[in-house]
Amino acid sequence: MNAGIRRTLERLDAASKLENSRAVRVPADELMSAITWETGEFFNIMLRAMGAKSALEIGMSTGFSTIWLAEAVMEAGGRVTAIEMDDKKIRRASDNFEDAGVRDAIDIVQGRALDVLKDLSGSSPAYDFVLIDADKENIPHYFDMVLPMVRRGGIIATDNMLYPERFSDMMGEFARLVRQNASVRTVTLPIGNGEEITVKL
């Protein structure tokens, strides 16, 4: 990992930890709501092991996870498509991508995720990897929409399976539904906030 990418990731990780510590008050519309450092490392290694060249992220926020994904795919000429609705977060993410030197490997699509996914269906590449880290109420819908877009052997990762605990009932029901799907194999890993790692068979 080059110094510019690491420096940007370390800066964002420090900001996320400060946010989570509640040592500073952050307005709700400015929250990073980022994955953890170890989760980013895990995704990065997994994408490299897969030889991934195409990744889709639902819920880009300020771009911490996006940078981890981009760093893994860009050496092979790959790209990340990142969906985000919020103008302010898109501006912050774009600045972070420029700082890290990964902007050319990321396609930002602004809009409501359900609408964007409808537009992408049928015209998108067969993604190697999808990260779902958006509003929890729509997680089952996102999963059902992206599953046809993922290649066989591709992976869908879903964040916040274990934490925060206020999502536990909702995410537990989602895990139950995924386990009923015969076209995938899935497991919940206690990494970071809990990751559902689902492989398309």
Summary of the structure (lengths in Angstrom):
residues: 201
radius of gyration: 15.7
end to end distance: 31.4
largest distance: 45.5
contacts: 651
relative contact order: 0.14
helix: 51%
strand: 21%
